[in-house]
Amino acid sequence: MSASPPRPSCSGWTARRADVPASVVVFLVAVPLSLGIALASGAPIMAGLVAAVVGGVVAGLLGGSPLQVTGPAAGLTVVVAELVARFGWQTTCVITVGAGLLQIGFGFLRIGRFAAAIPPAVVHGMLAGIGISIALAQLHVVLGGRPEAGPGRTRPRCRGGSSRCTPLRSRSAS
């Protein structure tokens, strides 16, 4: 029986050289998904692009594990859409920064280990619930209905900043 050859260590330049193609693949997946999440949630499209780039750079610089998975999560579209619809875009940004600061604080306090107390069944149930709610929200389209406007485009736009708001005509109607 022969011993297998020793594995090369991935340190320094070798690790960085291997990270570049992986980063390109993640970028190619993350950008369209981030843009889609921004569009679906009613956030500005540029916010999706910034989120993809900043998220990738931060995860790349601060990543703590070679097996760490980062990137946009389509399941969060439901949460982001509700935040944007309820509180507006600016307040959603403040909430997001606050959540990030909480995560950093939890990291310094090493509170993350308590996440292991949450049973995997609870996490799977939450993700299944989000998937079901997204599917049910689109069921009318599958059955021949018309798609509804996104959360960011459901309110009528006002002319001239007046307090009295009348819906603008669509371009096809003029």
PyMOL commands that set and color helices and strands:
alter all, ss='L'
color gray80, all
select helices_A, chain A and resi 13-41+45-62+74-87+89-108+111-117+120-142+151-153
alter helices_A, ss='H'
color red, helices_A
deselect
rebuild
show_as cartoon
